[in-house]
């Protein structure tokens, strides 16, 4: 069953992820998961993570929603190395963007990527 049993839900549509995009996408997901384990919802016993998404011919969107963890606040300054790497990777390699909604309930991260770039 594991430590996170029932606390992580992933519901995204089937999508083609090419060899070139797979490394970039996994780096982004790894950074988000690491931050959640250190500071976010997955750092608390009652925290949950919901990953959902949608895709069409032009754009693929993934929404990362954390709830039930410690109170969160936006980081001060430009962010650390990992945050900068994620921003550069999603914009240059996946033709997309990342945005954060820092609410008291938890962070919501929206990833938007070009569907054609994701398939490469």
Buried (B, 14 or more C-beta within 10 A) or exposed (E): EEEEEEBBEEEBEEBEBEEBBEEBBEBBBEBBBEBBBEBBBBBBEEBBBBBBBEBEEEBBBBBBBBBBBEEBEEEEEEBEEBBEBBBEBBEEBBBBEBEBEBEEBBBBBBBBBBBBBBEB
